[in-house]
Amino acid sequence: MKIAYLTSYLGREFLHRYGEGKKFALSGPFKSLGLARAMLSAGHEVTIFSPGVTTCDAIIPAFSEVEEYPEGQLTILYCRIISKRKVGIINDFRISRMLRRMARYFDALVYYNICLSAALTVRAFSDKIRVLEYEDNVFNKALEGDRNSFEFFKRKLYNFLIARTDGVMSVCLGLQLKDRLKYSVLTPGVINDEVINNVSERVNHLRPGEPVHIILAGGVHYSKGGDLLVKSMQYIKTPCVVSVYGNCDLTPAMESLIESVPSYHKFEFNGYMPHAELIKMFDKTADILINTTRSMHVGPQAAGFPFKMMEYASTGRPIVSSEIGRLDDDYNRHITYYEGEDPKAIADAIEDVISNYNQKVDLALELQKKVLKEYTVKGIGVRINDFLTNIQHGKSMVKKRIG
């Protein structure tokens, strides 16, 4: 099957040409690459259509690049990109126009999240398979003050796209849209080589007399709940070093919160770190990995599933997480969760892990084996292939009945 994949992927050549000195949030491209390789591993041809990114402060001409992976060749096509803040809508129109012109060469369209570029494109694939890769609920109240902007427009966009979509690759159970779509597959994350090659099966132990090292990846902006973690430190009695890695700038309010951290703790904001180095950091220094992402007021398991949770799980370290990090029962039993957005509840969960550390490490190592088997490129590729085959078979049966 020839698959057109509409997603904001940044390839190696793009980053080399236009990313020097820039700090990108690369979790999105990592997810896209994982899924693209998974589809390649199942024998499909994959071409990514990318509108790029709006943070290069440059006008980028249309070009293409090809990347080689063990699963095969991945082609990436870029439209002419105005890489400047607040003009992403222009790039959406341009990538959609490019994809519509080439639609006849493909058997399927996979599009990332509920977005304008997909709405502009989806009709050109009316006689083909159309799949939503759903990671972030379009109705998440992710802005400070628990707000969601342009909700009326997003509702229209959502209904338009779902009515013209055959199936969904969702990151969590609550985004499978079973009331609207017949076909779904769970794709919460793909563990790639960069992760596999930088983790070990080492059994970690707390070091007597040394502070517990807690790491949060993804920055401290509102939806990630960094403020909740900082507030929780006043309730944690065991001395800790809390390290945050991510691109977000510290606001005055956040700086003020950090100043209130008790003196027996240490808070470190380390900014951006290259992905491979970050995974090595998890493996070498982390005692606890934490996910404080808010569930954004759309119900348990309906907001999304942070990609970092799967990477956390690959390390064999105990994890503390908010409810947005829940997946299925077999996954969940290995994690220490807290409910709501109460800093005291976060502190209690951390102290629980510290008090029962060896038991929590055993669970973490069990989870590591599970994800390194089931959520690899090949493992997810098998899932996606079965999913696409079912859609193809279903559409063929409908055509026969109509004929």
C-alpha positions as YAML, in Angstrom:
chain: A
units: angstrom
residues:
- id: 1
  name: MET
  ca: [0.00, 0.00, 0.00]
- id: 2
  name: LYS
  ca: [1.27, 3.49, -0.86]
- id: 3
  name: ILE
  ca: [0.66, 5.79, 2.10]
- id: 4
  name: ALA
  ca: [0.72, 9.59, 2.17]
- id: 5
  name: TYR
  ca: [1.48, 10.69, 5.72]
- id: 6
  name: LEU
  ca: [0.56, 14.31, 6.53]
- id: 7
  name: THR
  ca: [2.59, 15.35, 9.57]
- id: 8
  name: SER
  ca: [5.06, 18.06, 10.65]
- id: 9
  name: TYR
  ca: [8.13, 15.88, 10.40]
- id: 10
  name: LEU
  ca: [11.61, 17.44, 10.29]
- id: 11
  name: GLY
  ca: [14.12, 15.26, 8.47]
- id: 12
  name: ARG
  ca: [17.87, 15.18, 8.86]
- id: 13
  name: GLU
  ca: [18.53, 17.41, 5.86]
- id: 14
  name: PHE
  ca: [15.91, 19.93, 6.98]
- id: 15
  name: LEU
  ca: [17.51, 20.14, 10.42]
- id: 16
  name: HIS
  ca: [21.00, 20.43, 8.92]
- id: 17
  name: ARG
  ca: [19.99, 23.19, 6.51]
- id: 18
  name: TYR
  ca: [17.65, 25.22, 8.67]
- id: 19
  name: GLY
  ca: [17.97, 23.99, 12.25]
- id: 20
  name: GLU
  ca: [21.52, 24.99, 13.13]
- id: 21
  name: GLY
  ca: [21.41, 26.89, 16.43]
- id: 22
  name: LYS
  ca: [17.66, 26.33, 16.80]
- id: 23
  name: LYS
  ca: [16.10, 24.37, 19.63]
- id: 24
  name: PHE
  ca: [13.07, 22.42, 18.51]
- id: 25
  name: ALA
  ca: [10.58, 20.41, 20.52]
- id: 26
  name: LEU
  ca: [11.25, 17.16, 18.67]
- id: 27
  name: SER
  ca: [8.79, 14.81, 20.37]
- id: 28
  name: GLY
  ca: [6.38, 15.25, 17.44]
- id: 29
  name: PRO
  ca: [8.94, 14.33, 14.76]
- id: 30
  name: PHE
  ca: [10.11, 11.36, 16.84]
- id: 31
  name: LYS
  ca: [6.54, 10.03, 17.02]
- id: 32
  name: SER
  ca: [6.02, 10.57, 13.30]
- id: 33
  name: LEU
  ca: [9.28, 8.82, 12.44]
- id: 34
  name: GLY
  ca: [8.38, 5.87, 14.64]
- id: 35
  name: LEU
  ca: [5.01, 5.40, 12.96]
- id: 36
  name: ALA
  ca: [6.46, 5.91, 9.48]
- id: 37
  name: ARG
  ca: [9.08, 3.24, 10.11]
- id: 38
  name: ALA
  ca: [6.42, 0.96, 11.58]
- id: 39
  name: MET
  ca: [4.39, 1.27, 8.37]
- id: 40
  name: LEU
  ca: [7.53, 0.64, 6.30]
- id: 41
  name: SER
  ca: [8.27, -2.47, 8.38]
- id: 42
  name: ALA
  ca: [4.88, -3.87, 7.38]
- id: 43
  name: GLY
  ca: [5.79, -3.57, 3.70]
- id: 44
  name: HIS
  ca: [4.06, -0.29, 2.86]
- id: 45
  name: GLU
  ca: [5.58, 2.63, 0.94]
- id: 46
  name: VAL
  ca: [5.47, 5.84, 2.98]
- id: 47
  name: THR
  ca: [5.83, 9.43, 1.81]
- id: 48
  name: ILE
  ca: [5.67, 12.19, 4.42]
- id: 49
  name: PHE
  ca: [4.16, 15.54, 3.41]
- id: 50
  name: SER
  ca: [5.45, 18.10, 5.89]
- id: 51
  name: PRO
  ca: [4.56, 21.78, 6.44]
- id: 52
  name: GLY
  ca: [7.75, 22.04, 8.49]
- id: 53
  name: VAL
  ca: [7.97, 24.31, 11.49]
- id: 54
  name: THR
  ca: [7.37, 28.03, 12.14]
- id: 55
  name: THR
  ca: [10.42, 28.77, 14.30]
- id: 56
  name: CYS
  ca: [13.35, 28.96, 11.83]
- id: 57
  name: ASP
  ca: [12.80, 32.66, 10.94]
- id: 58
  name: ALA
  ca: [13.38, 31.88, 7.27]
- id: 59
  name: ILE
  ca: [11.67, 31.38, 3.92]
- id: 60
  name: ILE
  ca: [12.35, 27.74, 3.04]
- id: 61
  name: PRO
  ca: [11.98, 26.62, -0.59]
- id: 62
  name: ALA
  ca: [10.08, 23.44, -1.40]
- id: 63
  name: PHE
  ca: [12.38, 20.42, -1.48]
- id: 64
  name: SER
  ca: [12.48, 16.70, -0.79]
- id: 65
  name: GLU
  ca: [14.78, 14.35, 1.03]
- id: 66
  name: VAL
  ca: [15.09, 10.59, 1.39]
- id: 67
  name: GLU
  ca: [16.15, 8.85, 4.59]
- id: 68
  name: GLU
  ca: [17.34, 5.25, 4.77]
- id: 69
  name: TYR
  ca: [16.21, 2.98, 7.61]
- id: 70
  name: PRO
  ca: [16.46, -0.78, 8.15]
- id: 71
  name: GLU
  ca: [12.79, -0.98, 7.14]
- id: 72
  name: GLY
  ca: [13.31, 0.85, 3.84]
- id: 73
  name: GLN
  ca: [13.38, 4.32, 2.28]
- id: 74
  name: LEU
  ca: [11.35, 7.16, 3.76]
- id: 75
  name: THR
  ca: [10.62, 10.06, 1.40]
- id: 76
  name: ILE
  ca: [9.83, 13.49, 2.86]
- id: 77
  name: LEU
  ca: [8.32, 16.27, 0.76]
- id: 78
  name: TYR
  ca: [8.22, 19.88, 2.00]
- id: 79
  name: CYS
  ca: [6.13, 22.67, 0.53]
- id: 80
  name: ARG
  ca: [7.52, 26.19, 0.33]
- id: 81
  name: ILE
  ca: [7.54, 27.13, 4.01]
- id: 82
  name: ILE
  ca: [7.28, 30.51, 5.65]
- id: 83
  name: SER
  ca: [9.01, 29.56, 8.86]
- id: 84
  name: LYS
  ca: [7.89, 32.47, 10.99]
- id: 85
  name: ARG
  ca: [5.58, 32.74, 13.98]
- id: 86
  name: LYS
  ca: [1.81, 32.99, 13.45]
- id: 87
  name: VAL
  ca: [1.83, 32.16, 9.73]
- id: 88
  name: GLY
  ca: [1.42, 28.38, 9.97]
- id: 89
  name: ILE
  ca: [-1.96, 28.60, 8.23]
- id: 90
  name: ILE
  ca: [-0.20, 29.58, 4.97]
- id: 91
  name: ASN
  ca: [1.96, 26.47, 5.19]
- id: 92
  name: ASP
  ca: [-1.17, 24.37, 5.81]
- id: 93
  name: PHE
  ca: [-2.68, 25.61, 2.56]
- id: 94
  name: ARG
  ca: [0.55, 24.99, 0.65]
- id: 95
  name: ILE
  ca: [1.12, 21.43, 1.88]
- id: 96
  name: SER
  ca: [-2.53, 20.60, 1.25]
- id: 97
  name: ARG
  ca: [-2.31, 21.86, -2.33]
- id: 98
  name: MET
  ca: [0.81, 19.75, -2.94]
- id: 99
  name: LEU
  ca: [-0.83, 16.64, -1.50]
- id: 100
  name: ARG
  ca: [-4.09, 17.08, -3.40]
- id: 101
  name: ARG
  ca: [-2.16, 17.26, -6.67]
- id: 102
  name: MET
  ca: [-0.44, 13.95, -5.86]
- id: 103
  name: ALA
  ca: [-3.37, 12.10, -4.29]
- id: 104
  name: ARG
  ca: [-3.85, 9.82, -7.30]
- id: 105
  name: TYR
  ca: [-0.49, 8.16, -6.61]
- id: 106
  name: PHE
  ca: [-1.51, 6.89, -3.16]
- id: 107
  name: ASP
  ca: [-3.79, 4.25, -1.66]
- id: 108
  name: ALA
  ca: [-4.16, 5.83, 1.77]
- id: 109
  name: LEU
  ca: [-3.90, 9.10, 3.68]
- id: 110
  name: VAL
  ca: [-2.75, 9.19, 7.31]
- id: 111
  name: TYR
  ca: [-3.08, 12.62, 8.92]
- id: 112
  name: TYR
  ca: [-1.80, 13.83, 12.28]
- id: 113
  name: ASN
  ca: [-4.45, 15.19, 14.65]
- id: 114
  name: ILE
  ca: [-7.52, 17.29, 13.83]
- id: 115
  name: CYS
  ca: [-5.97, 20.03, 11.72]
- id: 116
  name: LEU
  ca: [-6.74, 22.47, 8.94]
- id: 117
  name: SER
  ca: [-4.34, 20.91, 6.44]
- id: 118
  name: ALA
  ca: [-6.13, 17.56, 6.77]
- id: 119
  name: ALA
  ca: [-9.54, 19.20, 6.29]
- id: 120
  name: LEU
  ca: [-8.27, 20.84, 3.11]
- id: 121
  name: THR
  ca: [-6.92, 17.52, 1.83]
- id: 122
  name: VAL
  ca: [-9.28, 14.74, 2.88]
- id: 123
  name: ARG
  ca: [-11.78, 15.05, 0.00]
- id: 124
  name: ALA
  ca: [-9.04, 14.34, -2.53]
- id: 125
  name: PHE
  ca: [-8.78, 10.88, -0.95]
- id: 126
  name: SER
  ca: [-12.51, 10.11, -0.99]
- id: 127
  name: ASP
  ca: [-11.99, 6.81, -2.83]
- id: 128
  name: LYS
  ca: [-9.03, 5.76, -0.68]
- id: 129
  name: ILE
  ca: [-8.33, 4.79, 2.93]
- id: 130
  name: ARG
  ca: [-8.29, 7.78, 5.30]
- id: 131
  name: VAL
  ca: [-6.85, 7.46, 8.79]
- id: 132
  name: LEU
  ca: [-6.58, 9.90, 11.68]
- id: 133
  name: GLU
  ca: [-3.48, 9.62, 13.87]
- id: 134
  name: TYR
  ca: [-5.00, 11.03, 17.07]
- id: 135
  name: GLU
  ca: [-2.60, 12.14, 19.78]
- id: 136
  name: ASP
  ca: [-4.00, 15.33, 21.32]
- id: 137
  name: ASN
  ca: [-7.71, 15.74, 21.88]
- id: 138
  name: VAL
  ca: [-8.69, 18.84, 19.90]
- id: 139
  name: PHE
  ca: [-10.92, 19.88, 22.82]
- id: 140
  name: ASN
  ca: [-8.20, 19.73, 25.49]
- id: 141
  name: LYS
  ca: [-8.30, 22.72, 27.85]
- id: 142
  name: ALA
  ca: [-4.55, 23.03, 27.64]
- id: 143
  name: LEU
  ca: [-4.18, 26.79, 28.08]
- id: 144
  name: GLU
  ca: [-3.59, 28.47, 31.42]
- id: 145
  name: GLY
  ca: [-6.89, 29.03, 33.18]
- id: 146
  name: ASP
  ca: [-8.17, 25.72, 31.76]
- id: 147
  name: ARG
  ca: [-9.16, 27.30, 28.45]
- id: 148
  name: ASN
  ca: [-9.41, 26.09, 24.86]
- id: 149
  name: SER
  ca: [-9.36, 28.72, 22.13]
- id: 150
  name: PHE
  ca: [-11.53, 28.65, 18.95]
- id: 151
  name: GLU
  ca: [-13.58, 25.72, 20.26]
- id: 152
  name: PHE
  ca: [-16.53, 26.39, 17.92]
- id: 153
  name: PHE
  ca: [-14.24, 26.22, 14.87]
- id: 154
  name: LYS
  ca: [-12.51, 23.10, 16.20]
- id: 155
  name: ARG
  ca: [-15.88, 21.39, 16.66]
- id: 156
  name: LYS
  ca: [-16.76, 22.10, 13.00]
- id: 157
  name: LEU
  ca: [-13.33, 20.88, 11.88]
- id: 158
  name: TYR
  ca: [-13.63, 17.73, 13.98]
- id: 159
  name: ASN
  ca: [-17.08, 16.78, 12.66]
- id: 160
  name: PHE
  ca: [-16.04, 17.48, 9.06]
- id: 161
  name: LEU
  ca: [-12.95, 15.26, 9.29]
- id: 162
  name: ILE
  ca: [-14.43, 12.37, 11.27]
- id: 163
  name: ALA
  ca: [-17.30, 12.11, 8.78]
- id: 164
  name: ARG
  ca: [-14.68, 11.56, 6.07]
- id: 165
  name: THR
  ca: [-12.33, 9.24, 7.97]
- id: 166
  name: ASP
  ca: [-12.29, 5.43, 8.00]
- id: 167
  name: GLY
  ca: [-10.26, 4.65, 11.10]
- id: 168
  name: VAL
  ca: [-8.11, 6.04, 13.88]
- id: 169
  name: MET
  ca: [-4.65, 5.26, 15.22]
- id: 170
  name: SER
  ca: [-5.05, 6.54, 18.78]
- id: 171
  name: VAL
  ca: [-2.56, 6.98, 21.58]
- id: 172
  name: CYS
  ca: [-5.04, 6.02, 24.31]
- id: 173
  name: LEU
  ca: [-8.31, 4.15, 24.76]
- id: 174
  name: GLY
  ca: [-10.41, 7.29, 25.17]
- id: 175
  name: LEU
  ca: [-9.42, 8.61, 21.74]
- id: 176
  name: GLN
  ca: [-10.49, 5.52, 19.78]
- id: 177
  name: LEU
  ca: [-13.77, 7.27, 18.82]
- id: 178
  name: LYS
  ca: [-15.73, 4.02, 18.86]
- id: 179
  name: ASP
  ca: [-19.02, 5.91, 18.70]
- id: 180
  name: ARG
  ca: [-17.98, 7.45, 15.37]
- id: 181
  name: LEU
  ca: [-15.45, 5.12, 13.70]
- id: 182
  name: LYS
  ca: [-15.57, 1.38, 13.10]
- id: 183
  name: TYR
  ca: [-11.84, 0.76, 12.90]
- id: 184
  name: SER
  ca: [-9.20, 1.67, 15.51]
- id: 185
  name: VAL
  ca: [-5.76, 0.61, 16.68]
- id: 186
  name: LEU
  ca: [-3.85, 1.61, 19.80]
- id: 187
  name: THR
  ca: [-0.47, 3.23, 19.01]
- id: 188
  name: PRO
  ca: [0.66, 4.96, 22.23]
- id: 189
  name: GLY
  ca: [4.29, 5.24, 21.16]
- id: 190
  name: VAL
  ca: [7.06, 3.64, 19.15]
- id: 191
  name: ILE
  ca: [10.37, 2.82, 20.80]
- id: 192
  name: ASN
  ca: [13.08, 3.50, 18.24]
- id: 193
  name: ASP
  ca: [16.78, 2.63, 17.98]
- id: 194
  name: GLU
  ca: [17.86, 5.83, 19.73]
- id: 195
  name: VAL
  ca: [16.04, 4.68, 22.84]
- id: 196
  name: ILE
  ca: [16.86, 0.96, 22.62]
- id: 197
  name: ASN
  ca: [20.57, 1.64, 22.16]
- id: 198
  name: ASN
  ca: [20.79, 3.93, 25.20]
- id: 199
  name: VAL
  ca: [18.95, 2.01, 27.92]
- id: 200
  name: SER
  ca: [20.15, -0.89, 30.04]
- id: 201
  name: GLU
  ca: [18.63, -3.53, 32.28]
- id: 202
  name: ARG
  ca: [20.54, -2.22, 35.29]
- id: 203
  name: VAL
  ca: [18.75, -2.63, 38.61]
- id: 204
  name: ASN
  ca: [18.79, 0.83, 40.15]
- id: 205
  name: HIS
  ca: [19.10, 1.43, 43.91]
- id: 206
  name: LEU
  ca: [18.73, 4.56, 46.02]
- id: 207
  name: ARG
  ca: [22.06, 5.66, 47.46]
- id: 208
  name: PRO
  ca: [22.11, 6.10, 51.25]
- id: 209
  name: GLY
  ca: [22.78, 9.69, 52.24]
- id: 210
  name: GLU
  ca: [22.26, 11.04, 48.71]
- id: 211
  name: PRO
  ca: [19.17, 12.90, 47.50]
- id: 212
  name: VAL
  ca: [16.68, 11.10, 45.27]
- id: 213
  name: HIS
  ca: [17.01, 12.21, 41.64]
- id: 214
  name: ILE
  ca: [13.65, 12.92, 39.95]
- id: 215
  name: ILE
  ca: [13.53, 13.84, 36.25]
- id: 216
  name: LEU
  ca: [10.72, 15.51, 34.29]
- id: 217
  name: ALA
  ca: [11.09, 15.70, 30.49]
- id: 218
  name: GLY
  ca: [9.10, 18.06, 28.32]
- id: 219
  name: GLY
  ca: [9.50, 21.44, 29.99]
- id: 220
  name: VAL
  ca: [7.40, 23.29, 32.53]
- id: 221
  name: HIS
  ca: [4.69, 25.09, 30.56]
- id: 222
  name: TYR
  ca: [1.13, 24.89, 31.85]
- id: 223
  name: SER
  ca: [-0.16, 21.74, 30.16]
- id: 224
  name: LYS
  ca: [2.92, 19.78, 31.30]
- id: 225
  name: GLY
  ca: [2.17, 20.58, 34.95]
- id: 226
  name: GLY
  ca: [5.64, 21.74, 35.90]
- id: 227
  name: ASP
  ca: [4.14, 24.19, 38.38]
- id: 228
  name: LEU
  ca: [2.38, 21.29, 40.14]
- id: 229
  name: LEU
  ca: [5.68, 19.45, 40.53]
- id: 230
  name: VAL
  ca: [7.42, 22.49, 42.01]
- id: 231
  name: LYS
  ca: [4.53, 23.06, 44.44]
- id: 232
  name: SER
  ca: [4.66, 19.41, 45.49]
- id: 233
  name: MET
  ca: [8.25, 19.76, 46.69]
- id: 234
  name: GLN
  ca: [7.14, 21.55, 49.86]
- id: 235
  name: TYR
  ca: [5.34, 18.35, 50.89]
- id: 236
  name: ILE
  ca: [8.17, 15.91, 50.03]
- id: 237
  name: LYS
  ca: [10.19, 15.22, 53.17]
- id: 238
  name: THR
  ca: [12.93, 13.09, 51.58]
- id: 239
  name: PRO
  ca: [15.67, 15.33, 50.10]
- id: 240
  name: CYS
  ca: [15.43, 15.35, 46.30]
- id: 241
  name: VAL
  ca: [17.06, 16.83, 43.24]
- id: 242
  name: VAL
  ca: [14.37, 17.59, 40.66]
- id: 243
  name: SER
  ca: [15.71, 18.08, 37.13]
- id: 244
  name: VAL
  ca: [13.53, 19.39, 34.30]
- id: 245
  name: TYR
  ca: [14.55, 19.11, 30.64]
- id: 246
  name: GLY
  ca: [12.72, 21.01, 27.90]
- id: 247
  name: ASN
  ca: [12.62, 24.15, 25.78]
- id: 248
  name: CYS
  ca: [10.16, 26.25, 27.76]
- id: 249
  name: ASP
  ca: [11.19, 29.62, 29.11]
- id: 250
  name: LEU
  ca: [10.64, 30.18, 32.80]
- id: 251
  name: THR
  ca: [7.89, 32.72, 33.50]
- id: 252
  name: PRO
  ca: [8.19, 35.13, 36.45]
- id: 253
  name: ALA
  ca: [5.48, 33.13, 38.22]
- id: 254
  name: MET
  ca: [7.46, 29.91, 37.75]
- id: 255
  name: GLU
  ca: [10.67, 31.54, 38.93]
- id: 256
  name: SER
  ca: [8.84, 32.71, 42.04]
- id: 257
  name: LEU
  ca: [7.58, 29.17, 42.69]
- id: 258
  name: ILE
  ca: [11.10, 27.77, 42.37]
- id: 259
  name: GLU
  ca: [12.36, 30.25, 44.95]
- id: 260
  name: SER
  ca: [9.88, 28.77, 47.45]
- id: 261
  name: VAL
  ca: [11.32, 25.24, 47.19]
- id: 262
  name: PRO
  ca: [12.58, 24.08, 50.64]
- id: 263
  name: SER
  ca: [16.34, 24.37, 51.05]
- id: 264
  name: TYR
  ca: [16.87, 20.63, 51.56]
- id: 265
  name: HIS
  ca: [15.72, 20.10, 47.95]
- id: 266
  name: LYS
  ca: [17.34, 21.26, 44.72]
- id: 267
  name: PHE
  ca: [15.44, 22.25, 41.56]
- id: 268
  name: GLU
  ca: [17.31, 22.32, 38.25]
- id: 269
  name: PHE
  ca: [15.90, 23.69, 35.01]
- id: 270
  name: ASN
  ca: [18.24, 22.38, 32.34]
- id: 271
  name: GLY
  ca: [16.54, 23.43, 29.11]
- id: 272
  name: TYR
  ca: [16.97, 21.48, 25.89]
- id: 273
  name: MET
  ca: [19.09, 18.33, 25.66]
- id: 274
  name: PRO
  ca: [19.59, 16.21, 22.48]
- id: 275
  name: HIS
  ca: [17.31, 13.19, 22.56]
- id: 276
  name: ALA
  ca: [19.96, 10.45, 22.71]
- id: 277
  name: GLU
  ca: [21.74, 12.29, 25.53]
- id: 278
  name: LEU
  ca: [18.45, 12.64, 27.40]
- id: 279
  name: ILE
  ca: [17.80, 8.89, 27.22]
- id: 280
  name: LYS
  ca: [21.34, 8.25, 28.49]
- id: 281
  name: MET
  ca: [20.63, 10.67, 31.34]
- id: 282
  name: PHE
  ca: [17.50, 8.72, 32.28]
- id: 283
  name: ASP
  ca: [19.49, 5.50, 32.33]
- id: 284
  name: LYS
  ca: [22.52, 6.77, 34.22]
- id: 285
  name: THR
  ca: [21.13, 9.19, 36.81]
- id: 286
  name: ALA
  ca: [17.35, 8.98, 37.26]
- id: 287
  name: ASP
  ca: [15.86, 7.36, 40.34]
- id: 288
  name: ILE
  ca: [12.28, 8.36, 39.50]
- id: 289
  name: LEU
  ca: [10.79, 9.64, 36.24]
- id: 290
  name: ILE
  ca: [7.73, 11.83, 36.56]
- id: 291
  name: ASN
  ca: [4.89, 12.90, 34.28]
- id: 292
  name: THR
  ca: [2.76, 15.73, 35.67]
- id: 293
  name: THR
  ca: [0.89, 16.48, 32.42]
- id: 294
  name: ARG
  ca: [-2.58, 17.80, 33.13]
- id: 295
  name: SER
  ca: [-5.57, 15.75, 31.88]
- id: 296
  name: MET
  ca: [-7.07, 19.01, 30.59]
- id: 297
  name: HIS
  ca: [-10.68, 18.49, 31.66]
- id: 298
  name: VAL
  ca: [-11.88, 16.12, 28.98]
- id: 299
  name: GLY
  ca: [-12.14, 13.00, 31.14]
- id: 300
  name: PRO
  ca: [-9.76, 10.19, 32.07]
- id: 301
  name: GLN
  ca: [-7.87, 8.73, 29.12]
- id: 302
  name: ALA
  ca: [-9.46, 11.16, 26.68]
- id: 303
  name: ALA
  ca: [-6.83, 13.90, 26.57]
- id: 304
  name: GLY
  ca: [-4.02, 11.88, 25.03]
- id: 305
  name: PHE
  ca: [-1.02, 9.84, 26.15]
- id: 306
  name: PRO
  ca: [2.37, 11.54, 26.52]
- id: 307
  name: PHE
  ca: [4.98, 10.01, 24.25]
- id: 308
  name: LYS
  ca: [7.52, 10.34, 27.04]
- id: 309
  name: MET
  ca: [5.62, 7.75, 29.09]
- id: 310
  name: MET
  ca: [6.64, 5.02, 26.67]
- id: 311
  name: GLU
  ca: [10.24, 6.25, 26.68]
- id: 312
  name: TYR
  ca: [10.17, 6.41, 30.48]
- id: 313
  name: ALA
  ca: [8.90, 2.83, 30.56]
- id: 314
  name: SER
  ca: [11.80, 1.66, 28.39]
- id: 315
  name: THR
  ca: [14.34, 2.67, 31.06]
- id: 316
  name: GLY
  ca: [13.34, 0.32, 33.88]
- id: 317
  name: ARG
  ca: [12.95, 3.23, 36.31]
- id: 318
  name: PRO
  ca: [9.93, 3.75, 38.57]
- id: 319
  name: ILE
  ca: [7.41, 6.21, 37.13]
- id: 320
  name: VAL
  ca: [5.03, 8.60, 38.90]
- id: 321
  name: SER
  ca: [2.28, 9.90, 36.65]
- id: 322
  name: SER
  ca: [-0.96, 11.82, 36.44]
- id: 323
  name: GLU
  ca: [-4.03, 10.05, 35.06]
- id: 324
  name: ILE
  ca: [-3.18, 11.12, 31.49]
- id: 325
  name: GLY
  ca: [-0.39, 8.53, 31.62]
- id: 326
  name: ARG
  ca: [-2.85, 5.64, 31.97]
- id: 327
  name: LEU
  ca: [-3.09, 3.07, 29.20]
- id: 328
  name: ASP
  ca: [-4.42, -0.48, 29.64]
- id: 329
  name: ASP
  ca: [-4.59, -2.50, 32.87]
- id: 330
  name: ASP
  ca: [-1.43, -4.49, 32.16]
- id: 331
  name: TYR
  ca: [0.53, -1.29, 31.59]
- id: 332
  name: ASN
  ca: [-1.04, 0.63, 34.47]
- id: 333
  name: ARG
  ca: [-0.17, -1.88, 37.21]
- id: 334
  name: HIS
  ca: [3.52, -1.03, 36.80]
- id: 335
  name: ILE
  ca: [3.09, 2.73, 37.37]
- id: 336
  name: THR
  ca: [2.41, 4.83, 40.48]
- id: 337
  name: TYR
  ca: [-0.44, 7.21, 39.62]
- id: 338
  name: TYR
  ca: [-1.97, 10.15, 41.44]
- id: 339
  name: GLU
  ca: [-5.39, 11.67, 40.84]
- id: 340
  name: GLY
  ca: [-6.32, 15.27, 40.12]
- id: 341
  name: GLU
  ca: [-3.97, 18.24, 40.22]
- id: 342
  name: ASP
  ca: [-3.19, 18.31, 43.94]
- id: 343
  name: PRO
  ca: [0.53, 18.92, 44.70]
- id: 344
  name: LYS
  ca: [0.13, 17.01, 47.98]
- id: 345
  name: ALA
  ca: [-1.09, 13.95, 46.04]
- id: 346
  name: ILE
  ca: [1.99, 14.18, 43.80]
- id: 347
  name: ALA
  ca: [4.24, 14.34, 46.86]
- id: 348
  name: ASP
  ca: [2.49, 11.33, 48.43]
- id: 349
  name: ALA
  ca: [3.01, 9.31, 45.24]
- id: 350
  name: ILE
  ca: [6.71, 10.21, 45.18]
- id: 351
  name: GLU
  ca: [7.14, 9.29, 48.86]
- id: 352
  name: ASP
  ca: [5.34, 6.00, 48.19]
- id: 353
  name: VAL
  ca: [7.85, 5.13, 45.47]
- id: 354
  name: ILE
  ca: [10.78, 6.10, 47.72]
- id: 355
  name: SER
  ca: [9.43, 4.02, 50.64]
- id: 356
  name: ASN
  ca: [8.89, 0.95, 48.46]
- id: 357
  name: TYR
  ca: [11.69, 1.54, 46.01]
- id: 358
  name: ASN
  ca: [12.96, -1.99, 45.41]
- id: 359
  name: GLN
  ca: [9.44, -3.26, 44.73]
- id: 360
  name: LYS
  ca: [8.80, -0.35, 42.36]
- id: 361
  name: VAL
  ca: [12.04, -1.10, 40.49]
- id: 362
  name: ASP
  ca: [10.96, -4.71, 40.00]
- id: 363
  name: LEU
  ca: [7.69, -3.50, 38.46]
- id: 364
  name: ALA
  ca: [9.57, -0.99, 36.31]
- id: 365
  name: LEU
  ca: [11.88, -3.69, 34.94]
- id: 366
  name: GLU
  ca: [8.85, -5.87, 34.11]
- id: 367
  name: LEU
  ca: [7.36, -2.95, 32.20]
- id: 368
  name: GLN
  ca: [10.65, -2.35, 30.40]
- id: 369
  name: LYS
  ca: [10.58, -5.88, 28.98]
- id: 370
  name: LYS
  ca: [6.97, -5.44, 27.88]
- id: 371
  name: VAL
  ca: [7.43, -2.16, 26.00]
- id: 372
  name: LEU
  ca: [10.72, -3.19, 24.39]
- id: 373
  name: LYS
  ca: [8.87, -6.18, 22.93]
- id: 374
  name: GLU
  ca: [5.43, -4.80, 22.05]
- id: 375
  name: TYR
  ca: [6.09, -1.13, 21.24]
- id: 376
  name: THR
  ca: [9.07, -1.39, 18.91]
- id: 377
  name: VAL
  ca: [8.93, -0.36, 15.26]
- id: 378
  name: LYS
  ca: [8.20, -3.95, 14.25]
- id: 379
  name: GLY
  ca: [5.62, -4.56, 16.98]
- id: 380
  name: ILE
  ca: [3.61, -1.44, 16.13]
- id: 381
  name: GLY
  ca: [4.02, -2.23, 12.42]
- id: 382
  name: VAL
  ca: [2.17, -5.53, 12.87]
- id: 383
  name: ARG
  ca: [-0.68, -3.72, 14.65]
- id: 384
  name: ILE
  ca: [-0.97, -1.05, 11.98]
- id: 385
  name: ASN
  ca: [-0.87, -3.57, 9.15]
- id: 386
  name: ASP
  ca: [-3.74, -5.59, 10.63]
- id: 387
  name: PHE
  ca: [-5.68, -2.35, 11.11]
- id: 388
  name: LEU
  ca: [-5.17, -1.20, 7.51]
- id: 389
  name: THR
  ca: [-6.02, -4.66, 6.18]
- id: 390
  name: ASN
  ca: [-9.30, -4.64, 8.09]
- id: 391
  name: ILE
  ca: [-10.24, -1.22, 6.69]
- id: 392
  name: GLN
  ca: [-9.34, -2.30, 3.16]
- id: 393
  name: HIS
  ca: [-11.40, -5.47, 3.50]
- id: 394
  name: GLY
  ca: [-14.35, -3.55, 4.95]
- id: 395
  name: LYS
  ca: [-14.33, -0.98, 2.14]
- id: 396
  name: SER
  ca: [-14.12, -3.78, -0.46]
- id: 397
  name: MET
  ca: [-17.18, -5.48, 1.04]
- id: 398
  name: VAL
  ca: [-19.13, -2.22, 0.94]
- id: 399
  name: LYS
  ca: [-18.24, -1.72, -2.75]
- id: 400
  name: LYS
  ca: [-19.40, -5.27, -3.56]
- id: 401
  name: ARG
  ca: [-22.74, -4.70, -1.82]
- id: 402
  name: ILE
  ca: [-23.26, -1.42, -3.66]
- id: 403
  name: GLY
  ca: [-22.24, -3.00, -6.97]
...
